[in-house]
Amino acid sequence: MNLKENPDLYYCNNCKKIFHSLKDLYFIEDGSPRGFCSESCIETFFDHLVKHFENIDELQYQIQYVR
């Protein structure tokens, strides 16, 4: 495929699978620059952030209630 013939290429921000239309991607909110090909790719991409905030919540709980 020649990029001059079809310059509109999009990709999943997690697995990097290429798509030719934005309609094939999932976006978590309007205006988001990050598109994903599936819910599992969204989960995988943001997993480290979710774990980070869960750790913060656990530490705050321990400070407030365990000490």
C-alpha positions, 0 to 999 in steps of 0.5 A, a space after each residue: 500500500 502506498 501512503 500517498 494513495 491512502 494517507 489516513 492511517 490510525 492505530 491502537 495505542 496499545 497493540 499498535 494494530 493499524 486501521 484505515 478509519 477512526 470508526 474502527 477505534 474506541 475512544 474513552 472520551 470525546 476529544 481524546 487523542 488515544 484510540 483503541 481497538 478493543 476494551 481489553 487494549 484499553 484495560 491493558 493500556 491503563 492498568 499501570 495507572 489503575 494499580 498506582 491509584 489503588 496503591 495510593 488508596 490502600 496507603 491512605 486507608 492504612 494511615 487513617 485506620 490502621 495506625 
